[in-house]
Amino acid sequence: MDLEFDDKMPIYLQIMDRIKMDIATEKLKANDKLPSVREMATILKVNPNTLQRAYQELERLGIVYTQRGMGTFVGERKHMIDDLKQEMAKEVIDSFILRMKRLGFSEEEIIASISKNITEVNKHV
């Protein structure tokens, strides 16, 4: 797992986002075992406490579960992948809209810009 950390966001949140992305894109599937805290901390070159916090938060959210003595596993909630995709899409869209408004764009200009870019991207796909 390759991950470059952004100084503007807590590392444990970045780790959570990466794990959620891997689940949403089905790189990680229901009941897949995650690396141990120590193993993953070594891979990512972070403090094990940081990784433990990420795993605990993911467990609190119902995204992973822990079996004592066995490890941490991807949850198997029905619709979890769709929920994660929707949550992550909302975060991206909200951030985009906020930045566009800060740049002075109106809602109509934002929609027009998106439409134009979708058309351009579709030409190359």
Secondary structure, 3 states (H helix, E strand, C coil): CCCCCCCCCCHHHHHHHHHHHHHHCCCCCCCCECCCHHHHHHHHCCCHHHHHHHHHHHHHCCCEEEECCCEEEECCCCCHHHHHHHHHHHHHHHHHHHHHHHCCCCHHHHHHHHHHHHHHHHHHC
